[in-house]
Amino acid sequence: MSLGTILLIILVLFMLGALPTWSHSASWGYYPVSGLGVLLIIVVVLLLTGRL
């Protein structure tokens, strides 16, 4: 597996872990997930252009 694929898998797992499903994180909203989503989009674009 390439470094890009491993990074993509780790970012997806972080996004699932950042979902506000617990009572203590419900007030955070979707801000952690949206930040990781932006990183995920950047990594996917870099993978598609061949720069990663």
Backbone as CSV, one residue per row, in Angstrom:
resi,resn,N_x,N_y,N_z,CA_x,CA_y,CA_z,C_x,C_y,C_z
1,MET,0.849,-1.182,0.000,0.000,0.000,0.000,0.890,1.239,0.000
2,SER,0.445,2.235,-0.717,1.225,3.461,-0.795,0.922,4.366,0.401
3,LEU,1.738,5.360,0.563,1.574,6.300,1.665,0.248,7.051,1.549
4,GLY,-0.155,7.377,0.339,-1.412,8.093,0.131,-2.612,7.276,0.554
5,THR,-2.598,5.987,0.268,-3.707,5.113,0.651,-3.796,4.985,2.165
6,ILE,-2.658,4.842,2.800,-2.647,4.749,4.267,-3.146,6.046,4.883
7,LEU,-2.717,7.184,4.349,-3.172,8.478,4.849,-4.666,8.652,4.651
8,LEU,-5.175,8.208,3.526,-6.604,8.287,3.247,-7.403,7.449,4.231
9,ILE,-6.958,6.251,4.532,-7.645,5.386,5.489,-7.624,5.994,6.884
10,ILE,-6.502,6.552,7.288,-6.399,7.173,8.610,-7.323,8.373,8.720
11,LEU,-7.409,9.196,7.676,-8.297,10.353,7.716,-9.762,9.939,7.794
12,VAL,-10.142,8.889,7.090,-11.530,8.412,7.169,-11.838,7.905,8.575
13,LEU,-10.907,7.200,9.182,-11.117,6.729,10.551,-11.206,7.889,11.536
14,PHE,-10.399,8.916,11.336,-10.486,10.105,12.196,-11.835,10.799,12.043
15,MET,-12.348,10.842,10.805,-13.654,11.476,10.593,-14.754,10.707,11.309
16,LEU,-14.694,9.384,11.265,-15.703,8.586,11.972,-15.579,8.761,13.481
17,GLY,-14.360,8.884,13.970,-14.149,9.072,15.401,-14.533,10.455,15.883
18,ALA,-14.587,11.436,14.999,-14.900,12.804,15.392,-16.386,13.125,15.328
19,LEU,-17.206,12.183,14.927,-18.648,12.440,14.892,-19.172,12.703,16.303
20,PRO,-20.048,13.693,16.456,-20.531,14.051,17.806,-21.632,13.101,18.292
21,THR,-21.264,11.877,18.610,-22.257,10.899,19.057,-22.308,10.775,20.574
22,TRP,-21.259,11.209,21.262,-21.246,11.109,22.719,-21.830,12.371,23.322
23,SER,-22.331,12.267,24.527,-22.991,13.412,25.158,-22.017,14.563,25.414
24,HIS,-20.771,14.265,25.734,-19.821,15.344,26.008,-19.374,16.076,24.749
25,SER,-19.525,15.458,23.586,-19.099,16.104,22.353,-20.272,16.623,21.528
26,ALA,-21.469,16.529,22.037,-22.637,16.982,21.264,-22.611,18.494,21.055
27,SER,-22.036,19.234,21.986,-22.008,20.691,21.853,-20.955,21.155,20.841
28,TRP,-20.044,20.276,20.440,-19.029,20.654,19.466,-19.617,20.829,18.077
29,GLY,-20.713,20.162,17.810,-21.296,20.201,16.479,-20.474,19.373,15.511
30,TYR,-20.499,19.760,14.258,-19.778,19.006,13.233,-18.464,19.679,12.850
31,TYR,-17.957,20.586,13.677,-16.712,21.280,13.356,-15.520,20.337,13.227
32,PRO,-15.311,19.369,14.131,-14.164,18.467,13.947,-14.259,17.633,12.668
33,VAL,-15.457,17.193,12.339,-15.638,16.376,11.141,-15.427,17.216,9.882
34,SER,-15.899,18.454,9.904,-15.741,19.286,8.715,-14.280,19.654,8.490
35,GLY,-13.519,19.853,9.550,-12.091,20.125,9.396,-11.352,18.937,8.817
36,LEU,-11.690,17.753,9.299,-11.073,16.547,8.749,-11.553,16.279,7.332
37,GLY,-12.783,16.680,7.032,-13.302,16.521,5.677,-12.527,17.353,4.671
38,VAL,-12.147,18.555,5.078,-11.336,19.404,4.203,-9.981,18.753,3.949
39,LEU,-9.367,18.199,5.007,-8.106,17.491,4.829,-8.271,16.282,3.917
40,LEU,-9.373,15.577,4.057,-9.636,14.417,3.214,-9.770,14.816,1.747
41,ILE,-10.451,15.901,1.481,-10.608,16.379,0.107,-9.253,16.774,-0.476
42,ILE,-8.424,17.430,0.321,-7.096,17.825,-0.153,-6.261,16.595,-0.489
43,VAL,-6.299,15.581,0.368,-5.524,14.364,0.112,-6.026,13.646,-1.135
44,VAL,-7.333,13.583,-1.310,-7.889,12.927,-2.499,-7.480,13.663,-3.767
45,VAL,-7.519,14.984,-3.739,-7.096,15.766,-4.915,-5.622,15.550,-5.198
46,LEU,-4.808,15.522,-4.151,-3.373,15.273,-4.358,-3.123,13.873,-4.909
47,LEU,-3.898,12.894,-4.441,-3.752,11.537,-4.961,-4.149,11.463,-6.432
48,LEU,-5.231,12.143,-6.786,-5.696,12.100,-8.173,-4.754,12.828,-9.129
49,THR,-4.080,13.851,-8.641,-3.148,14.565,-9.504,-1.767,13.935,-9.505
50,GLY,-1.533,12.958,-8.618,-0.270,12.246,-8.604,0.834,12.955,-7.845
51,ARG,0.501,13.877,-7.001,1.520,14.635,-6.268,1.797,14.060,-4.879
52,LEU,1.092,13.026,-4.479,1.312,12.412,-3.173,1.664,10.963,-3.340
